[in-house]
Amino acid sequence: MTTPAPATITCIYCRQVREPTREHVLPRSLGGDLVALILCKDCNSGRLSRLDQALAERSFVAFSRIAATPKDAFDVQLGGEHFVQEGKSGLVLEVALINGVSASMLPQVHVAVVGETNHVAIVTADVSSLDRLHAFVTKKIESGQLRAMHVKLGPEAAGPTARLVMHRERDGFIRAQTDADARNAIEVLEKDWASAYKHHVALITAGNQQAEVQSIPQPSVRVNLEIRPDDVNRAVAKIAFNVLAARVSPEFALSPEFDELRKYVLGEDIRHRSDLGQDEVAVDLRFVTQLPHDTAPLVPTEEHAVTISYVHPSLFAWVTLYRTDNFVVRFGDISLSENVLAVHEFSSVRTGNAALDVAETIQRMTAQVEHHGK
């Protein structure tokens, strides 16, 4: 018999009594499939909404994510903007970095100015992408929305040609180096899109390989990715705190000793040093420490694991993501009657999660020590 969900809960972050939401204890974007009623909708869709994305798409963990997630699991993508130069045409193309660190061509239309002549180049990975691009651009033109599309200027790595890029099914943008280039590309597409598309299709029908850019073997990709360390660390702290609430109890997570961590995760109390050096990045390091890449996990795992440990007077969590990315999270000081060791392991492809018992934990840790001792 399924227990009905409560109408209200006390949210472990804002501590308000509100309607609950199904929170993925470990973000679903990282493969998590364990849900718990520990957050309110306001926190989950408001102040905390961007943290999971920062960790999954705009962090060093994001590189592990796209490398470790197989194509038959679910689609993943690195955040930011990425470019590769195609050898035959010389065009700098927009690509997405996806599962297996492979470059996926985004459907795009380039407008290159040679002298006083505009040349339109349509670039797609396959005919299906071409059909979707055609429908997208045609609709934008016919509805008069082409001029309202978001314009991105630069970076220099994007190359000199202005282009329209379709990066979602119903969304796209104009890329150019200057406003004048963007306006010219829009005017050219409004005037010449139909004829350029027909010419492109005719070349494909005739078997002209110049009509399409095929997959680029082992491309050299320019990665343009903004990382926000505070958001990344807050996301890791949120994972640890979620596991504490789900594994121990929501009531324990509501202890006042964790109020400082709570405010930090919510973004209410972010502190930066005033004496930063010229090459230092402002980041609040009071609660989260990222360990060197490829540090051995505290409890050996091939996927994700969170280990909660209490040694008087402090409660900590060791968070391991994709085996190679390790963080230590300090919850705070609290007085407990005994030491604590609790481990929860998560799949990275949504195939399960499990609490490890003490025997399994000790066995894994002992095997790791013996392996390194050989």
C-alpha positions, 0 to 999 in steps of 0.5 A: 500500500502506497503512503499518500504524500503529505500536504505540507512539510517543513522544508530543510532549507527555508524551514517554512511549512509548505507544499512539498516537491519531489526532490532528486537527492542526487540531481537527475542530470547526474543520473540520480533516481532517488527522490524524497519529500524534503524541499518546498516548491518555492526553494526547488524552483526558485533560489536553488533551481540553477545549482544543479545545472551549474554542476551538471553543465558548467563545472569541471564535473561536467567534463566527467559527466559527458565522458562517463555517460554512454549514449544509450543512457540519456542525452547530456551536454556541456554548457557554454559555447563550442566551436570547430573549424571545418577543413574544406569550407574553412567555416568555424562551426557551432557544435555541442559537446555531448555523451562520450565527449563527441562534437555534435553539429548544430543546424546553422546557416552562415552568411559570408560576405565576399567583397560586396556579395553575400554567400549563404552556407547551410550546415547540418549533420544530416537530412533530418537536421536540415528539415528541422532547420528549414521549418524553424527558419521559415517560421521565423521569417513568415511570422516576422520574428527573425529580427527579434531573435537573440543576438550574440556578439563574439567571441573571436573564436566563433570566426568571422561569419555571421550565422543563425544557429538552431540550438533547441527544437524551437529556439535559436540565436544569431551569432556575429562579430558586430551588430552590422554583421548581424543585421546584414545576416538577418536581411539576407536570410529574409530575402534569400532563404527560400532560394538558398534552401532550394539550391542546397537541396538540389546539391544534395540530390545531385550528390554534391558533398560540398552541400553538407558537412559530414561528421568531423573525425577527432575535431579540435574543439574550442571550448568557451565555458563560464564556471561559477565556483560558488554555484558549483560548491553550493550544488555539492553542499546541496547534494550532501545535505539532501543525503543527510536529510534522506539518509538520517532524517529531515528532522535532524537536517532541521537542527539549528547547528546547520543554519549557516550551511542552509543560508550558504546553499540558499545564497543568503550568505556568500562570503569572499575574502577582501585580500584576493590576489590578481590571479585568484578567483572569488569563492566562498570556501567555508563549507566545501573543499574540492580535492585534486582530480583523481583523488581516490574516493573515501569509499571506493565506487565506480559512480557516485557516493556520499559518505557522512561521517561524524567525529566529535565535534564536526559532521562532514560529508565526502561527496564522490562524483563519477569516481574522479571528482571528490569534495569534502563538505563541512555541515557544522559542529554538533554534539552527538552521542556517538560517531557516525558513518553512513554511505549512500551510493548512486548510479550515474545512469538512473539505474538505482541507488543503495545505502551501503551497510557498515560491513560493505563499507569497511570491506571496500575501504580495506580492499583499497588500502591493501591495493595501494599497499602492494 
